[in-house]
Amino acid sequence: MASPLVVVSNRGPLAFELDDGELRTKKAGGGLATVMGGAVQGTAATWVAGALSDADRRAAERGMVEAEGFHVELLTLDPADYASYYDVISNATLWFLHHGLWDTPRRPRFDRAWWQAWDGYRRVNRAFAERVAGCAPAGAQVLVQDYHLCLVGEHLCDLRPDLSVVHFHHTPFASPTEWRMLPAAVGNELLNGLTAYTACGFHNQRWANAFEATARDAGVTPPPTFVSPATADAADIEKVAASAPCDDALDRLDRLVGDRKLIVRVDRIELSKNIVRGFLAYDDLLRTRPEWRERVVFGAFVYPSREGLAEYQAYRQEVEGVIDRINAEWSTPGWTPILYDAQDDFPRSVAALRRFDVLLVNPVRDGLNLVAKEGMIVNERDGVLALSRESGVFAELGDVALEVHPFDVVGTSDALHRGLSMTDDERRTHFTRAHERVLQRTGADWLADQMNAAAQ
């Protein structure tokens, strides 16, 4: 008989909203909820997640929530502790660390406020562990998701030694040199917390190797590691692609683009996504290859993220400034070079993925990147994928994509030109290989890999 299953994550698979005082529930968006949700929906698995909004907290008051095929335990957290754990440590520290984003002459600065936030991170991890310990069936397999919850496993070893606890890291992992930027006590506590897990999983062998090297450099023996790339839920995104809102969005996009070629990117306005250099590459394409002027449109379906952080506010301003400059320089009465849409509208994003001729995915560094996979599932025009070598998904799709060096603006411009210039036969071959590659794995495969690691 299979062991009972518990999934643990910062955000859960359900979204709650208050409508005239009534609590309404729907399936949440986001990569983890989509991939893991599709695999555990309709099973007996328990999902432990934070109650983050007022509506979440209202739902938490009712105990376990059972809706949309999920069994969810919502954990209500102290707001100050949650802000410390999520904003200061998870987003402004660990995310920057693992993606190599710090502007080292200025950041990081571990002042007294930061150290107080670190205590908040520790308390939240302890609270998650206590909730899991209280609700997990005997002998359960517990799958803890992402860098927010590095310390949960260590607490669970003390509270519930009968549980088999695996950690899965959805971001890259910092190199030993990058890791040394953390205060030694904090770095060691995080690494020791991760060694308490039965195993640690990653989307890419490169990130597993970095974790092992970083642990050994710190004098810590790493736990067993495994590599299991997640994949897009093909049935879910195909359902969205076939929906009326998506068809309407595609009609609007077709009217705007006309018979021109379309480059697309779908991203959060996030520092690691490298959005500005993508636009600079497009600017170079128009400047150096005038034959593309008025014949191509760049659809930028990018929406704000983490605007509570000053770095993200500044980056959004830079993104919008570059868009304005390019449009001001190259626009003609019948042509706007960049179509910018900052709404987080999933059917609209899927419509763009159906329509692209070239999909640009050029992150500075990514744990995986589901957009690259989603695009190669639903595209209807034999679209070409231009993919950063620093993306975690490059290990799977690099040989069926156009390779992009994220810092090389000229090289990215050349890749865009090549993708736009391919013959119909070249495009069909490129797309078919990528499409078939993406469909080789399912969310159930990814879940099974984690459960197998827990069973070792």
N, C-alpha and C positions, 0 to 999 in steps of 0.2 A: 504494500500500500504506500502511495506517495505521502511524503511528509506534508503537514499543513504549511501554508505559505503566508508570509507577512512581507509587504513592501513598505518601505519607509522613505519619505522624501519631504522636502520643504513644502512644495505645492502638491496638492492631490489631484485626482482625476476628475473631480467634480467642481463646477463653478456655481456659486450661489448668488442670487440677487434678490433684493427686496422690491416688490411691486405693490404699492399701496398697502404696505405692511405685511403682505403675504410673501412667504419665502418660496422662491422658485429655483429649480435645480436643472442644470444641463451638463453635458460632458464638457470638460475643460479643453482648451487648446494648448499649444506648446508641444515641444518635441517629446519630452518624457511621457506626458499624459497620452499622447497619440500612440507612441510605440509600445510602451509598457501597458497602457490602457487597453489597446486592442488585444494584447496577449492574455490579460487576466480578467477582462470583462466577462461576466457570466459565470465565473468560477467562485469557489468558496474562499478565495484569498481575502485577507484583511489588508487594507491600505491605511497606514498611519501618516498623517500630514498635518501641517500647521493650519490653524484657523487664522487667516490673515486679514480678512475684511470684517466689517460689521455683520454682513450677511453670513459669513463663515462662522462667526462667533454665535450668532443666533442658531445656526444649525448645530453647532457643537453642544449647545444646551440640551438638545434632544437626545444626546448619546450617540451610539453608532448610527450613521446615516446609510440607508440602503436605497440606492437609486441608480438608474441607468445601468444596472447589472454590476454595481460595485458595492462593497462593504467598507465604509470609510470611518475610521476613528480620527476625529479632529481634535487637535491639541491646542488649547487656548494658552497663549504665552504672554508674559509681562511685556507690554508695549516697548518699554525702554530697553529691556533685554533683547527683544526681537530686533529693534533698530540697530543695536550694537552688533549682534550676531550677523544680521543680513547686510546692512548697509556698509558698516565699517570694516568688518572682518571678511565676510564672504565676498562682497562685491568690490570694495575699495582696496582690499589687501590680497586675498587668495586668487581672485580672478586676474588681477593685474600681474601677480607673481607668475601664475601658470601660463599666461599668454605673453609674457615678456613685454608688458606695456608701460612699465615705470619710466618716467623721465628722471633718471637717477640724480642729476644735479639738484632736483627739487623734491622728489618723492622716492621712497617713502620717508615718513618722519614718525617715529614711534614715541610719541609724547605721552603725557600722563592720561590724556583723554583716550588715546588709543589703548593703553594698557587696561583702562577701565572697560573698554569695549571688549577686549579679549576675555575678561572675566564673564561678560555677558554671553559671548560665544560658548564658553565652557558650560554655563548654566543652561543654555538652551539645548545643547547636546545632551546634557544630563537629563533634562526634562523629556526629551524624545525617548531616551533609553528607558526611563521609568515608565512611560506610557506603553512602550513595546513590552517591557517585562510584565506589565499588568494585564495585557490582552492577548499575548501570543500563546497559542496552544502548546502543550508539552511537546518537546522535540521538533518544534517548527524550524523551517528554513526562513531566515530573515535576510532580505535583500535591501541593503541601505544604499541610497542613491546620492552620489555627488559630494563635492568638496565642502558643502555646508555642514556635513554630518560626519566628519572624520573621527570624532571622539566617541561616537555612539557605541561602537563595537567593544571598546575597552570597558565601558560601564556595564554593558550587557554580559560580558564575561563574568563579572562579579555578581550581578543581580540574577542572571538566569544561565548558568553554565550548561544547561540542557539544550540551549539553542545553537544552531549552526548559522553563523552570521557572515555574510559576504558584503564587501563594499565595491561599488562600481563608480569609477571616476569618469565623468562625461566631458571634462576639459582635457587639454594636454597636461603634462606634468613637468614641473620646473626642473631644469638641469641642476647639478650640484652647485655650480657657481651662482645661479639665480637663487637657489634655496638659502644660500649663506647670507642673503640680504635680510632674512628674518632674524629677529633676536634668537640666540641659540636656544634658550629655554623653550620658546614657542615652537621653533622648528622641531626640536626633539620631542616635545609633547605630541605634536601632530603625527610625526613618524611613528612614535611608539603607539599612538592610538590606532594607526593603520595596521601595525603588526599584530594587533589583537584579533583581527578578522581572520576567518578561515582562509580566505583568499581575497585578492584585490583584482578587479577587472578593468580593462581599458578598451577603447575602440580601435587602437592601433598599436602595433608592436613597439613603435618608437616611444610612445608614452609609457609603456610598461618598462622598457629598458631604462628610461630616464628615472622612473620611480625607484627601480632597483639600484641604479648608480647613486642616486641621491641618498637613499637609505644607507648604503655601504659607506659612502663618503662621511656620513654623520656617525658611523660606528654602530649602526642599527642593522640587524639581520632582517631583510624583508620577508614578508609572508609569501606563500605561493602566489603567482600572478597568472592571469589568463587574458587572452585577447578575443574579443567578440564584438565586431562592429554591429551597431544597431542599424535598422533599416526603416524606411518609411512604410507606413501601413498602406499598401497599395489599394486595398478595398476601400479604405476610408477616403483617401484622396481622390480616387476615381468616382466615388459617390459625390464628393463636392464638385468635381469637374463636370458631372452630369446634371447638376442642380440648376434651377432657373436663375438664382442670383449670379451664378458663375457665367451662364450663357448671356445674361444681360450685360455683365461687366465685359465679356469678350466682344459683344456687339459694339459697346462704347469704344473699346480699345481699337477695334478694326476701323471705326469711323475716324479716329484720330490719326492712326498710322497710315491708312490707305494701302497703297501697293508698295510701300517702302519696306526695307529690311528692318528688323527690330532686335536690338540688343536689350536684354533684361537683366536686372538684378533685383532680388527679393531678400531684404535683410532688415534687422533692427539697425538703427543708427548707433552703432556700437564700435568702440575704438579698434577692436580686433578685426573687424570686418573689412577695413582698408578701403572704405568707400571713396575717399577723396582721391587716392591714387587711381582708382578705376575711372573716375571722371577725367583726371588728367591724361590718362591713356586715350580716352575717347577724344579729348581735345587735340592730342597729338595726331590721332587718326585723321581728323578733319583738316588739320593744318598741313600734314605732309602728303595726304592722299586726297586731293580735292575732288576726285571722282565720286567720293562718298557724300559730299555735301548735298543736301536735299534728298538723298536716296536712303538714308538710314536715320532711325530714331532710337534714342536710348531711353527705355522705360525704367525709371528709378522708383520702385515700389518699396520705399524705405521709411520706417516709422520710428519715432523717438523711443529711447530706452534710458532707464536709470537717470532721469533728469534731476534727481536729488543730488547727484554728484556734479561738482563744478566742471570736471573734465568732460563730462558728457554734454553739458550745456554748451560748452565752448566748441566741442566737436560738431554738434548740430549746426551751430552758426557757421562753422567753416564749410561744412557740406553744402549748406544753402547758399553761402557766398560763392562757392565755386560753380554751382549750378547757374546762379544768376549771371556770373561773368561769362560762362560759355554760351548761354543763350543770348546774352547781349551782343557777343562778338559774332556769332554765326547765324543767328535767326534771319529768315527772309519772310516776306509777307505770308507765304503759304507753308512755312516749315518752322517748327520749334524743335531744336536738336534734342533737348532733354525734357521728357514728360515726368514731372516729379509729383508723386502722390505720397503724402505722409500719413495716410490713414491706415490703421491696423485692420485691414479688411481681408480676411482669408479667402473668400470666394473671388475677390478681385485679384489677389495674388496668384491664385490657381489659374485664373483666366490668363494672366500674363505668362505663366509657365506653359500653358497650352499654345501660346501664340509666338514664342520667341524663335528667332533664327540663331542667335547666339546667347547662351546663358553665361554670365560672368560671375564666377565664384572665386574671389581672390583674397581670402583672409590672410592677415599677417601670421596667424596661427589659430587652428581650430581643433577641438577634440575630435569632431567628426565632420558634420555639415549635412543636415538632412535635405536642405534645399536642392543640392546637387542631385540627390536621388529622386526627390519628388519631381523635379523638372524632367528627368529622363523617363519617368513613368507616364506622365500625362501629356507631354508635348505632341502636337499634331502636325508639325511641319518639318520633321526630321532635323530637329534643332541640334546645334553643336554646343558642347560643354567646354568652356575655357576655365581651367581649374588650377588653383594655387597648389604648388608642390608642398606648401606648409599646412595644407588642410589634412585633417585626419583621414578623410575619405579618399585621399590621393592614393593610398595603398591599394584600394579596391578599384578605382576608376582611372588612375593616372594613365594607364596604357590605352584607354579608349576615350581620352579627352585631349584637348590642346593644353599643354603644360604652360603655366604662368608662374613667373617668379614675382612674388608680391611686391617687391621693392623696385622692380625694373619697369618703369613706365613705358619706355620704348618697346621692350619685349612684349608687354601686355598689349600695346597698340598693334604690334605685328600679329599677335595671336588673334585679335579682333578682326583684323584685315583678312587673315587666312580663313577664319571661320565664315566670314561674310562672302568670301570669294570661292568657296568650295563648289564643285559641280554637284548636280543633283545626286549622281551615283555616289560621290564621296560622302555627301551628307547622309545618305540613306545607310551606307555601310557604317559610318561613325555612330549614328543614332541607334541602329539595330544592335550593335555590339554593346553599347552602354545600357540600353533598355533591358536586354537579356541579362546582363551582369547584375543590375540592380534587383531584378526579380528572383535571383538565385537564393536570396535569404529572406526570411520573414521575421516579424516580431516574435513569433513563437520560437524560432531558432535562437534568438537573442536571449529570451527568457530561459530557455532550456539550458543554455551555456552557463548562466548564473546559478541555476538550480543544481546542475552537475558539479559546479565548483563547490557549492555548499555541502554537497553529499560526500566529498572526498575526505 
